[in-house]
Amino acid sequence: MRSRLRTIKLPPELWGRYVLPLGEEKMSDELSSYIGEKGLVIECCCGKGEFLVEEALKYPDKHFLGIDYAYPVVQRAVKRAHQHGLDNIRFLHATMEKAFSLIPRTGQLERIYINFSDPWPKKRHWKRRVVQQETLRLIHNVMEEETVLYIVTDHPGYKEWIRDQLDQASSLLRPVEEEWAVENLDEFHESDYMMKGLARGYTITFFLARRADTPRRNN
Ligand SMILES: C[S@@+](CC[C@H](N)C(=O)[O-])C[C@H]1O[C@@H](n2cnc3c(N)ncnc32)[C@H](O)[C@@H]1O
């Protein structure tokens, strides 16, 4: 679902400060130096940055990178980061697939989130869902032994799809707990999408994964 949001007026210097160039054949120097920073947390499909800005405020010594392909939502994420005076957050205006095809393992990646990515309920649109074998493979390429991948959804059909995609990727990823899904995560920051789902009575499912080749003692 493409964003129907309008663009907002945002000073170009703010965009330049918070949005890193991705690069074409190889990653830009700016991105390369940012993702080498300690304690990196990435959110794919970060939308207006509600979740990631809260995390950046909560953990000032970590570095946060939000990825979204919709220009108006990245503008709003930048505005939000600036309003909070944050310097430990940056954004990529790109598809997550393109971003992960350029980002290498950095040794610093602690967490990756895919929160409430579009469920694309109609069968003919399922191929647009971002949780797919190819994306899981790209994400696995950047994960460290310590990295936890969080995939969060409130959509019943998409939940089953995600579980099935994770099962199919079990040579690459394993559950953090006994099962892929956990019922609750403490202190998960709310976003508009999360609140809309809760207001409709939806339950939220959190899928947590690590690299399959990591020992269980890490949990
Ligand atoms: C339903 S919104 C959720 C936003 C946010 N994660 C939240 O919880 O509020 C999904 C977001 O994913 C973005 N998106 C969809 N497909 C994408 C892709 N392939 N790469 C990057 N962003 C994508 C959309 O632009 C949109 O902002």
The ligand as a Tripos MOL2 file, in Angstrom:
@<TRIPOS>MOLECULE
LIG
   27    29     1     0     0
SMALL
NO_CHARGES

@<TRIPOS>ATOM
      1 C1          1.8030   -0.1280    7.5790 C.3       1 LIG1
      2 S1          3.1760    0.9780    7.5620 S.3       1 LIG1
      3 C2          3.9230    0.6680    9.1550 C.3       1 LIG1
      4 C3          4.8670    1.7520    9.5800 C.3       1 LIG1
      5 C4          5.5540    1.5600   10.9390 C.3       1 LIG1
      6 N1          6.4190    0.4020   10.9550 N.3       1 LIG1
      7 C5          4.5660    1.5100   12.0780 C.2       1 LIG1
      8 O1          4.5130    0.5180   12.7940 O.co2     1 LIG1
      9 O2          3.8370    2.4870   12.2510 O.co2     1 LIG1
     10 C6          4.2390    0.1550    6.4330 C.3       1 LIG1
     11 C7          5.3890    1.0100    5.9240 C.3       1 LIG1
     12 O3          6.2250    0.1860    5.1340 O.3       1 LIG1
     13 C8          6.7400    0.9460    4.0530 C.3       1 LIG1
     14 N2          7.1930   -0.0370    3.0450 N.ar      1 LIG1
     15 C9          6.4280   -0.9370    2.3960 C.ar      1 LIG1
     16 N3          7.1880   -1.7260    1.5990 N.ar      1 LIG1
     17 C10         8.4730   -1.3160    1.7740 C.ar      1 LIG1
     18 C11         9.7240   -1.7450    1.2370 C.ar      1 LIG1
     19 N4          9.7930   -2.7560    0.3730 N.pl3     1 LIG1
     20 N5         10.8430   -1.1060    1.6350 N.ar      1 LIG1
     21 C12        10.7640   -0.0680    2.5060 C.ar      1 LIG1
     22 N6          9.6130    0.3890    3.0470 N.ar      1 LIG1
     23 C13         8.4750   -0.2400    2.6890 C.ar      1 LIG1
     24 C14         5.5970    1.8450    3.6670 C.3       1 LIG1
     25 O4          6.0300    3.0060    2.9870 O.3       1 LIG1
     26 C15         4.9940    2.1860    5.0490 C.3       1 LIG1
     27 O5          5.5310    3.3700    5.5800 O.3       1 LIG1
@<TRIPOS>BOND
     1     1     2 1
     2     2     3 1
     3     2    10 1
     4     3     4 1
     5     4     5 1
     6     5     6 1
     7     5     7 1
     8     7     8 2
     9     7     9 1
    10    10    11 1
    11    11    12 1
    12    11    26 1
    13    12    13 1
    14    13    14 1
    15    13    24 1
    16    14    15 ar
    17    14    23 ar
    18    15    16 ar
    19    16    17 ar
    20    17    18 ar
    21    17    23 ar
    22    18    19 1
    23    18    20 ar
    24    20    21 ar
    25    21    22 ar
    26    22    23 ar
    27    24    25 1
    28    24    26 1
    29    26    27 1
@<TRIPOS>SUBSTRUCTURE
     1 LIG1         1 GROUP 0 **** ****
